Amino acid sequence: MKALGLIETRGLIASVESADAMLKAAQVSLVEKVYVGGGLVTVTVTGDVGAVKASVEAGSAAVRQLDSTLLISQHVIPRPHQELEQLIGPPKQSYGKKSLIKEQPNRTILQENSKASVVEEQEDSNGSAVREVTDGTEEAVSLEMDLEQIDKEKVDQAVEDYSIEIVVGILNKLKVVKLRNLARQYKEFGISENLISKTDKKMLLAEFENYYRKK
């Protein structure tokens, strides 16, 4: 890593806004998004020193434009020590305990934590195996929730039974009008009711995720 840039914000929407501005402002790569606790979120990027400085300035300015009180801190670390890579970034992939259920040519079914995932292997143009994972859980939850009659109570139950990530993926299938109507059912939603009608789908989904992570 040539340089690290970090921005800490209050709330998920501000972190998404800062990350978007940083990636658009300079040639940097997004390393991670970390929920620190207490509603604080830290976004980290990496790249050349000059690019990282420019991206952090742009990200901070974007958050201030949204609401200056949402920006907690910003920092650039030029030429960080190589051992920092152990602290920054996602952990190495861990597959956990998986049991082999059934195997067919180019098709293996694996089970982890009682949820089955289908792993299909195909060959790309270079002859290398390409693995695609298809998880039927999200589709099953969609049917169970009945997206036409979705409400806060059903979403709460789905988050409890499954996970925030799966539920947000399901909400992404809804039209923005239905998402806005759903958001109005939340008393402590991070977007005021008079602004919900002007909020786009991306921001609504981010706030739904933030709402359930804080619970």
Summary of the structure (lengths in Angstrom):
residues: 215
radius of gyration: 20.3
end to end distance: 35.0
largest distance: 56.9
contacts: 603
relative contact order: 0.12
helix: 45%
strand: 29%
